[in-house]
Amino acid sequence: MSKGIIVDLWYNSLPPISKGYGTLCLLFTTTYQLGVLDPNYTGLSYGRVFKNFEVWRLFTNFFFLGGFSINFGIRLLMIARYGVQLEQGPFQRRTADFLWMMIFGTLSLLALSAIPFFSFPFLGISLVFMLLYVWSREFPSANINIYGLVTLKAFYLPWAMLALDVIFGSPILPDFLGIVAGHLYYFLTVLYPLSGGKNILKTPLHKIVARWRLGAPAPPSRPTVGISRAAAAAPAQPERNTGVFRGRAYRLSD
């Protein structure tokens, strides 16, 4: 079997949202490298959005991860690994929930970027870091080896990646904004409901996803007898002595 066929089979096996987002990021960077796309026409600028009605900037800024470089490759691999693992793991057969998480992330980042101190023209890296943060909370005990130098628990990976950007002189604001957006999503969908609050981020996209046939259909809900839905979902508990919640958003999405 040729390498081209293997790559094609791998690409076609990817879940739809992560595949679509990663593909758009690759296309935007490729067109930039070829001189076809000028990032000045795609970056986030609220002045241009409201004065010149260049509303596309609210979307296109999320697809530019920078020019071809090691950092670009790392960000793209983060989508291919952590985004795909989320979509095929905790969000398996829950494409609408995963898409809603991505939309919530973009809205949160747009709101944060409206604050002058947090303003940044391209929020693609921030969205990738949001995926990384949520993944690190879904798989907190996984062992991660960073460049063959150090091994640490996945729970600390977002902060380790941010520290590496500091060491290598990359801007840390996009990383930090992604961590904030990821924590806000995880708090509202897992931590707050676990403490007795209501999940206020229920997905409104089920019909849209079903109409477009994105991903595998969600499994039918099974009735429970004699126990509550919350008990049937077996809500996760924090790990002792670490304060790390092992809960997963899909357990609280009903």
Legacy VTK file of the C-alpha trace (Angstrom):
# vtk DataFile Version 3.0
C-alpha trace
ASCII
DATASET POLYDATA
POINTS 254 float
0.000 0.000 0.000
1.488 3.362 -1.051
2.081 6.214 1.388
-0.445 8.338 -0.494
-3.182 5.795 0.078
-2.234 5.465 3.750
-2.396 9.235 4.235
-5.723 9.366 2.409
-7.180 6.614 4.593
-5.899 8.351 7.738
-7.336 11.705 6.668
-10.731 10.213 5.834
-10.837 8.490 9.228
-10.575 11.769 11.135
-13.699 13.107 12.875
-15.410 15.923 10.955
-14.926 18.999 13.147
-11.239 18.515 13.944
-10.565 17.527 10.330
-12.404 20.550 8.979
-10.709 23.012 11.317
-7.236 21.593 10.755
-7.760 21.589 6.982
-8.830 25.235 6.964
-5.797 26.206 9.056
-3.509 24.385 6.615
-5.188 25.992 3.595
-4.946 29.496 5.045
-1.253 29.094 5.812
-0.556 27.551 2.386
-2.258 30.420 0.558
-0.318 32.858 2.732
2.987 31.189 1.857
2.082 31.274 -1.841
1.386 35.005 -1.629
-2.310 34.566 -2.427
-3.631 35.562 0.991
-2.723 38.733 2.862
-3.291 38.223 6.616
-4.012 41.951 6.922
-7.387 41.238 5.315
-8.248 38.353 7.636
-7.020 39.438 11.075
-9.389 40.546 13.805
-9.922 44.302 13.917
-13.069 45.503 15.636
-12.599 48.924 14.093
-12.778 47.447 10.589
-15.572 45.077 11.571
-17.902 47.825 12.769
-16.780 50.763 10.615
-16.180 48.965 7.318
-18.529 46.017 7.912
-15.699 43.521 7.352
-17.526 40.888 9.379
-15.542 38.012 7.886
-12.688 38.974 10.209
-14.684 37.547 13.117
-14.235 34.095 11.526
-11.109 34.140 9.368
-8.795 35.175 12.210
-9.255 31.719 13.747
-7.800 29.916 10.707
-4.362 31.526 10.580
-1.703 29.878 12.742
1.237 31.740 11.250
3.550 30.908 8.387
5.193 27.544 7.796
7.448 26.940 10.788
8.087 24.512 13.612
5.518 26.328 15.719
2.926 26.012 12.946
3.617 22.288 12.696
3.246 21.881 16.464
-0.106 23.715 16.484
-1.384 21.610 13.599
-0.272 18.425 15.356
-2.084 19.599 18.487
-5.317 19.739 16.487
-4.607 16.335 14.948
-3.864 14.770 18.322
-5.765 16.516 21.091
-8.728 17.703 19.052
-9.146 14.291 17.438
-8.779 12.458 20.773
-11.461 14.676 22.287
-13.831 14.206 19.369
-13.278 10.448 19.237
-13.183 9.994 23.027
-15.273 12.085 25.439
-17.253 13.568 22.537
-17.658 10.334 20.596
-21.024 10.284 18.792
-21.582 13.792 20.181
-20.499 15.909 17.231
-23.035 18.622 18.080
-21.543 19.029 21.558
-18.009 19.218 20.193
-19.010 21.791 17.590
-20.807 23.786 20.278
-17.659 23.715 22.413
-15.671 25.134 19.482
-18.270 27.858 18.886
-18.328 28.728 22.586
-14.547 28.969 22.456
-14.601 31.362 19.498
-17.235 33.564 21.155
-15.313 33.624 24.434
-12.075 34.521 22.667
-13.767 37.259 20.646
-15.145 38.721 23.868
-11.751 38.567 25.579
-10.039 40.123 22.574
-12.448 43.063 22.752
-10.660 44.071 25.971
-7.794 46.346 24.889
-5.226 44.608 27.107
-6.115 41.219 25.577
-6.491 42.387 21.983
-4.834 40.076 19.450
-5.390 39.937 15.668
-5.250 36.149 15.225
-6.931 33.795 17.685
-6.285 30.458 15.977
-3.522 29.537 18.419
-5.838 30.495 21.275
-8.533 28.134 19.980
-5.971 25.344 19.680
-4.889 25.984 23.267
-8.505 25.809 24.359
-8.702 22.322 22.829
-5.479 21.413 24.605
-6.793 22.672 27.940
-10.087 20.759 27.702
-8.175 17.644 26.642
-5.858 17.978 29.638
-8.895 18.056 31.952
-10.494 15.054 30.275
-7.296 12.986 30.479
-5.552 14.486 33.544
-3.527 11.393 34.468
-2.099 10.657 31.016
1.708 10.775 30.887
3.060 13.234 28.326
6.674 13.355 27.168
7.771 16.787 25.940
10.503 16.670 23.311
12.063 13.674 25.057
13.216 15.947 27.885
10.592 15.707 30.592
7.530 13.612 31.387
4.566 15.116 33.182
0.870 14.547 33.731
-1.454 15.857 31.043
-3.152 18.050 33.632
-0.120 20.371 33.557
0.521 20.260 29.801
-1.107 23.613 28.864
1.058 25.447 31.373
4.157 23.581 30.246
3.496 24.561 26.630
2.969 28.163 27.686
6.277 28.081 29.586
8.040 26.753 26.478
6.655 29.645 24.443
8.082 32.017 27.048
11.481 30.314 26.777
11.502 30.415 22.967
10.262 34.001 22.802
6.844 33.348 21.283
3.888 35.545 22.309
2.176 34.049 25.349
-1.041 36.066 25.131
-2.695 33.676 22.609
-1.790 30.699 24.830
-3.152 32.399 27.935
-6.407 33.422 26.258
-6.940 29.821 25.122
-6.388 28.533 28.649
-8.904 31.052 30.007
-11.512 30.084 27.410
-10.906 26.372 28.015
-11.237 26.732 31.769
-14.431 28.763 31.386
-15.961 26.014 29.235
-14.851 23.227 31.568
-16.057 25.109 34.632
-19.506 25.747 33.180
-20.003 22.210 31.825
-18.281 20.060 34.462
-17.083 21.730 37.639
-20.114 23.931 38.267
-22.673 21.154 37.597
-20.657 18.794 39.837
-20.985 21.314 42.660
-24.762 21.283 42.294
-25.235 23.995 39.689
-27.079 23.766 36.382
-25.399 23.129 33.070
-26.212 26.315 31.174
-24.316 25.357 28.007
-26.599 22.713 26.586
-25.998 22.195 22.894
-28.538 23.853 20.547
-26.986 22.314 17.415
-28.327 18.753 17.371
-30.789 19.348 14.530
-28.234 21.218 12.426
-25.618 18.488 12.847
-28.188 15.784 12.088
-29.372 17.628 8.972
-25.833 17.929 7.640
-25.018 14.379 8.753
-21.839 15.379 10.515
-20.205 12.543 12.440
-21.913 9.462 13.783
-25.470 9.848 15.096
-25.832 10.214 18.831
-26.839 7.040 20.689
-30.472 6.883 21.815
-31.008 7.731 25.460
-31.781 4.719 27.616
-34.473 5.024 30.267
-33.458 4.474 33.850
-35.651 2.978 36.536
-35.448 3.885 40.188
-32.487 6.251 39.871
-32.055 9.829 38.724
-30.445 10.841 35.427
-27.548 12.329 37.357
-26.982 9.065 39.198
-27.263 7.107 35.978
-24.616 9.318 34.429
-22.252 8.419 37.282
-20.786 11.894 37.692
-17.071 11.878 38.111
-15.323 12.724 41.323
-12.127 14.652 41.924
-8.960 12.690 42.493
-7.936 12.634 46.099
-4.868 14.581 47.151
-4.531 16.250 43.746
-7.650 18.364 43.329
-7.853 17.138 39.735
-11.372 16.524 38.461
-11.631 13.451 36.300
-15.096 14.432 35.152
-16.029 14.616 31.486
-18.330 17.116 29.907
-20.394 14.473 28.124
-21.545 13.045 31.435
-23.356 16.257 32.219
-24.803 17.171 28.840
-28.273 15.714 29.347
LINES 1 255
254 0 1 2 3 4 5 6 7 8 9 10 11 12 13 14 15 16 17 18 19 20 21 22 23 24 25 26 27 28 29 30 31 32 33 34 35 36 37 38 39 40 41 42 43 44 45 46 47 48 49 50 51 52 53 54 55 56 57 58 59 60 61 62 63 64 65 66 67 68 69 70 71 72 73 74 75 76 77 78 79 80 81 82 83 84 85 86 87 88 89 90 91 92 93 94 95 96 97 98 99 100 101 102 103 104 105 106 107 108 109 110 111 112 113 114 115 116 117 118 119 120 121 122 123 124 125 126 127 128 129 130 131 132 133 134 135 136 137 138 139 140 141 142 143 144 145 146 147 148 149 150 151 152 153 154 155 156 157 158 159 160 161 162 163 164 165 166 167 168 169 170 171 172 173 174 175 176 177 178 179 180 181 182 183 184 185 186 187 188 189 190 191 192 193 194 195 196 197 198 199 200 201 202 203 204 205 206 207 208 209 210 211 212 213 214 215 216 217 218 219 220 221 222 223 224 225 226 227 228 229 230 231 232 233 234 235 236 237 238 239 240 241 242 243 244 245 246 247 248 249 250 251 252 253
